[in-house]
Amino acid sequence: MILSDSDIRASVATGQLVINPFRDEQVQPASYDFRLSNFFCIVTCVASDGILRFKDVEDTLVAQPFIAERYVLPAGDRILALTEEFFGFDNRLAGQARSKSTLARVFITITSDACYFDPGFHGHAVIEIVNHNPFAVELLAGQRIGQMIFTRLEHPAVVPYEGHYEQQMDFVISRWMAAL
């Protein structure tokens, strides 16, 4: 069941859902608008042939995190960013980050694929922002950048999320190989 505005408020009030900071004006009818933090990260492949190989991911990707109140995203480029909000899901809730339609209508998307948050996850969401335009776009810390949709499970998860990104407070290069 997708949580309504009243369900979101009630879940925050009981501690089943953590949103910090929580702003009531960001609650939508069936989602919560989240904001862009001032923490960004450019990820670059440094392999001599320009090919990312997952077996060498730690040696071929370089993360360049930085803090900025404003970032101009070049045409056709992408960047990682953290949400301003810290999210915490108990073992009965899951979340899904989505682009806001306002941004999608100007060809800006977020988190095109890795947008699901398992029950038990706690941390800032790392989002991928992609500029599909032929021109640059200004990103501002604090702007509403996406929406989180919350789902209540029919039964609590027996084994909540305890993965590599638990308590995520900053950027972590892909841990794909660690999961094998």
Contacts in CASP RR format, 6 or more apart in sequence:
PFRMAT RR
TARGET T0000
AUTHOR 0000-0000-0000
METHOD contacts of the structure
MODEL  1
MILSDSDIRASVATGQLVINPFRDEQVQPASYDFRLSNFFCIVTCVASDG
ILRFKDVEDTLVAQPFIAERYVLPAGDRILALTEEFFGFDNRLAGQARSK
STLARVFITITSDACYFDPGFHGHAVIEIVNHNPFAVELLAGQRIGQMIF
TRLEHPAVVPYEGHYEQQMDFVISRWMAAL
1 151 0 8 1.000
1 152 0 8 1.000
2 30 0 8 1.000
2 149 0 8 1.000
2 150 0 8 1.000
2 151 0 8 1.000
3 11 0 8 1.000
3 30 0 8 1.000
3 93 0 8 1.000
3 149 0 8 1.000
3 150 0 8 1.000
3 151 0 8 1.000
3 152 0 8 1.000
4 29 0 8 1.000
4 30 0 8 1.000
5 27 0 8 1.000
5 28 0 8 1.000
5 29 0 8 1.000
5 30 0 8 1.000
7 150 0 8 1.000
7 152 0 8 1.000
8 17 0 8 1.000
8 27 0 8 1.000
8 32 0 8 1.000
8 150 0 8 1.000
9 24 0 8 1.000
9 27 0 8 1.000
11 17 0 8 1.000
11 93 0 8 1.000
11 150 0 8 1.000
12 18 0 8 1.000
12 19 0 8 1.000
12 22 0 8 1.000
15 90 0 8 1.000
16 90 0 8 1.000
16 92 0 8 1.000
16 93 0 8 1.000
17 87 0 8 1.000
17 88 0 8 1.000
17 89 0 8 1.000
17 90 0 8 1.000
17 93 0 8 1.000
17 150 0 8 1.000
18 86 0 8 1.000
18 87 0 8 1.000
18 88 0 8 1.000
18 89 0 8 1.000
18 122 0 8 1.000
19 32 0 8 1.000
19 85 0 8 1.000
19 86 0 8 1.000
19 87 0 8 1.000
19 88 0 8 1.000
20 85 0 8 1.000
20 86 0 8 1.000
21 84 0 8 1.000
21 85 0 8 1.000
22 85 0 8 1.000
26 32 0 8 1.000
26 33 0 8 1.000
26 34 0 8 1.000
26 35 0 8 1.000
26 144 0 8 1.000
27 33 0 8 1.000
28 147 0 8 1.000
30 149 0 8 1.000
31 98 0 8 1.000
31 147 0 8 1.000
31 148 0 8 1.000
31 149 0 8 1.000
31 150 0 8 1.000
32 85 0 8 1.000
32 147 0 8 1.000
32 148 0 8 1.000
32 150 0 8 1.000
33 100 0 8 1.000
33 144 0 8 1.000
33 146 0 8 1.000
33 147 0 8 1.000
34 83 0 8 1.000
34 84 0 8 1.000
34 85 0 8 1.000
34 97 0 8 1.000
34 125 0 8 1.000
34 144 0 8 1.000
34 145 0 8 1.000
34 146 0 8 1.000
34 147 0 8 1.000
34 148 0 8 1.000
35 83 0 8 1.000
35 84 0 8 1.000
35 85 0 8 1.000
35 141 0 8 1.000
35 142 0 8 1.000
35 143 0 8 1.000
35 144 0 8 1.000
35 145 0 8 1.000
36 81 0 8 1.000
36 83 0 8 1.000
36 84 0 8 1.000
36 139 0 8 1.000
36 140 0 8 1.000
36 141 0 8 1.000
36 142 0 8 1.000
36 143 0 8 1.000
36 144 0 8 1.000
36 145 0 8 1.000
37 81 0 8 1.000
37 82 0 8 1.000
37 83 0 8 1.000
37 84 0 8 1.000
37 124 0 8 1.000
37 141 0 8 1.000
37 142 0 8 1.000
38 67 0 8 1.000
38 68 0 8 1.000
38 69 0 8 1.000
38 141 0 8 1.000
38 142 0 8 1.000
39 65 0 8 1.000
39 66 0 8 1.000
39 67 0 8 1.000
39 81 0 8 1.000
39 82 0 8 1.000
39 170 0 8 1.000
39 171 0 8 1.000
40 65 0 8 1.000
40 66 0 8 1.000
40 67 0 8 1.000
40 68 0 8 1.000
40 71 0 8 1.000
40 79 0 8 1.000
40 80 0 8 1.000
40 81 0 8 1.000
40 139 0 8 1.000
41 63 0 8 1.000
41 64 0 8 1.000
41 65 0 8 1.000
41 66 0 8 1.000
41 79 0 8 1.000
41 80 0 8 1.000
41 81 0 8 1.000
41 171 0 8 1.000
42 63 0 8 1.000
42 64 0 8 1.000
42 66 0 8 1.000
42 79 0 8 1.000
42 80 0 8 1.000
43 61 0 8 1.000
43 62 0 8 1.000
43 63 0 8 1.000
43 64 0 8 1.000
43 80 0 8 1.000
43 173 0 8 1.000
44 61 0 8 1.000
44 62 0 8 1.000
44 64 0 8 1.000
45 51 0 8 1.000
45 52 0 8 1.000
45 60 0 8 1.000
45 61 0 8 1.000
45 62 0 8 1.000
46 60 0 8 1.000
46 61 0 8 1.000
46 62 0 8 1.000
47 53 0 8 1.000
47 56 0 8 1.000
47 60 0 8 1.000
50 60 0 8 1.000
51 60 0 8 1.000
52 60 0 8 1.000
52 61 0 8 1.000
53 60 0 8 1.000
54 174 0 8 1.000
54 176 0 8 1.000
54 177 0 8 1.000
55 177 0 8 1.000
57 173 0 8 1.000
57 174 0 8 1.000
57 176 0 8 1.000
57 177 0 8 1.000
58 173 0 8 1.000
58 177 0 8 1.000
61 173 0 8 1.000
61 174 0 8 1.000
63 171 0 8 1.000
63 173 0 8 1.000
65 170 0 8 1.000
65 171 0 8 1.000
68 141 0 8 1.000
69 140 0 8 1.000
69 141 0 8 1.000
70 138 0 8 1.000
70 139 0 8 1.000
70 140 0 8 1.000
70 141 0 8 1.000
71 79 0 8 1.000
71 138 0 8 1.000
71 139 0 8 1.000
72 136 0 8 1.000
72 137 0 8 1.000
72 138 0 8 1.000
72 139 0 8 1.000
73 79 0 8 1.000
73 129 0 8 1.000
73 131 0 8 1.000
73 136 0 8 1.000
73 137 0 8 1.000
73 138 0 8 1.000
73 139 0 8 1.000
74 131 0 8 1.000
74 136 0 8 1.000
75 131 0 8 1.000
75 133 0 8 1.000
75 134 0 8 1.000
75 135 0 8 1.000
75 136 0 8 1.000
76 130 0 8 1.000
76 131 0 8 1.000
76 132 0 8 1.000
76 133 0 8 1.000
76 134 0 8 1.000
77 130 0 8 1.000
77 131 0 8 1.000
78 128 0 8 1.000
78 129 0 8 1.000
78 130 0 8 1.000
78 131 0 8 1.000
79 128 0 8 1.000
79 129 0 8 1.000
79 139 0 8 1.000
80 126 0 8 1.000
80 127 0 8 1.000
80 128 0 8 1.000
80 129 0 8 1.000
80 171 0 8 1.000
81 126 0 8 1.000
81 127 0 8 1.000
81 129 0 8 1.000
81 139 0 8 1.000
81 145 0 8 1.000
82 124 0 8 1.000
82 125 0 8 1.000
82 126 0 8 1.000
82 127 0 8 1.000
82 170 0 8 1.000
82 171 0 8 1.000
83 124 0 8 1.000
83 125 0 8 1.000
83 127 0 8 1.000
83 145 0 8 1.000
84 124 0 8 1.000
84 141 0 8 1.000
84 142 0 8 1.000
85 124 0 8 1.000
85 125 0 8 1.000
86 122 0 8 1.000
86 123 0 8 1.000
86 124 0 8 1.000
87 95 0 8 1.000
87 117 0 8 1.000
87 121 0 8 1.000
87 122 0 8 1.000
87 123 0 8 1.000
87 124 0 8 1.000
87 125 0 8 1.000
87 148 0 8 1.000
88 120 0 8 1.000
88 121 0 8 1.000
88 122 0 8 1.000
88 123 0 8 1.000
89 95 0 8 1.000
89 117 0 8 1.000
89 118 0 8 1.000
89 119 0 8 1.000
89 120 0 8 1.000
89 121 0 8 1.000
89 122 0 8 1.000
89 150 0 8 1.000
89 160 0 8 1.000
89 161 0 8 1.000
90 119 0 8 1.000
90 120 0 8 1.000
90 156 0 8 1.000
90 160 0 8 1.000
91 119 0 8 1.000
91 120 0 8 1.000
91 153 0 8 1.000
91 156 0 8 1.000
91 157 0 8 1.000
91 160 0 8 1.000
92 119 0 8 1.000
92 152 0 8 1.000
92 153 0 8 1.000
92 156 0 8 1.000
92 157 0 8 1.000
93 119 0 8 1.000
93 150 0 8 1.000
93 151 0 8 1.000
93 152 0 8 1.000
93 153 0 8 1.000
94 116 0 8 1.000
94 117 0 8 1.000
94 118 0 8 1.000
94 119 0 8 1.000
94 150 0 8 1.000
94 151 0 8 1.000
94 153 0 8 1.000
95 116 0 8 1.000
95 117 0 8 1.000
95 148 0 8 1.000
95 149 0 8 1.000
95 150 0 8 1.000
95 151 0 8 1.000
96 115 0 8 1.000
96 116 0 8 1.000
96 117 0 8 1.000
96 148 0 8 1.000
96 149 0 8 1.000
96 151 0 8 1.000
97 110 0 8 1.000
97 111 0 8 1.000
97 115 0 8 1.000
97 117 0 8 1.000
97 125 0 8 1.000
97 127 0 8 1.000
97 146 0 8 1.000
97 147 0 8 1.000
97 148 0 8 1.000
97 149 0 8 1.000
98 110 0 8 1.000
98 111 0 8 1.000
98 115 0 8 1.000
98 146 0 8 1.000
98 147 0 8 1.000
98 148 0 8 1.000
98 149 0 8 1.000
99 108 0 8 1.000
99 109 0 8 1.000
99 110 0 8 1.000
99 111 0 8 1.000
99 146 0 8 1.000
99 147 0 8 1.000
100 144 0 8 1.000
100 145 0 8 1.000
100 146 0 8 1.000
100 147 0 8 1.000
103 109 0 8 1.000
103 110 0 8 1.000
103 145 0 8 1.000
103 146 0 8 1.000
106 133 0 8 1.000
106 137 0 8 1.000
107 131 0 8 1.000
107 132 0 8 1.000
107 133 0 8 1.000
108 129 0 8 1.000
108 130 0 8 1.000
108 131 0 8 1.000
108 132 0 8 1.000
108 133 0 8 1.000
108 137 0 8 1.000
109 129 0 8 1.000
109 130 0 8 1.000
109 132 0 8 1.000
110 127 0 8 1.000
110 128 0 8 1.000
110 129 0 8 1.000
110 130 0 8 1.000
110 145 0 8 1.000
110 146 0 8 1.000
111 125 0 8 1.000
111 127 0 8 1.000
111 128 0 8 1.000
112 128 0 8 1.000
112 130 0 8 1.000
114 128 0 8 1.000
117 125 0 8 1.000
117 148 0 8 1.000
117 161 0 8 1.000
118 157 0 8 1.000
118 160 0 8 1.000
118 161 0 8 1.000
119 153 0 8 1.000
119 156 0 8 1.000
119 157 0 8 1.000
119 160 0 8 1.000
119 161 0 8 1.000
120 157 0 8 1.000
120 160 0 8 1.000
120 161 0 8 1.000
120 162 0 8 1.000
120 166 0 8 1.000
121 161 0 8 1.000
121 165 0 8 1.000
121 166 0 8 1.000
122 166 0 8 1.000
122 167 0 8 1.000
123 165 0 8 1.000
123 166 0 8 1.000
123 167 0 8 1.000
123 168 0 8 1.000
123 169 0 8 1.000
124 168 0 8 1.000
124 169 0 8 1.000
124 170 0 8 1.000
125 148 0 8 1.000
126 165 0 8 1.000
126 168 0 8 1.000
126 171 0 8 1.000
126 172 0 8 1.000
127 145 0 8 1.000
127 146 0 8 1.000
129 139 0 8 1.000
129 145 0 8 1.000
131 137 0 8 1.000
139 145 0 8 1.000
164 172 0 8 1.000
164 175 0 8 1.000
164 178 0 8 1.000
164 179 0 8 1.000
165 172 0 8 1.000
165 175 0 8 1.000
END
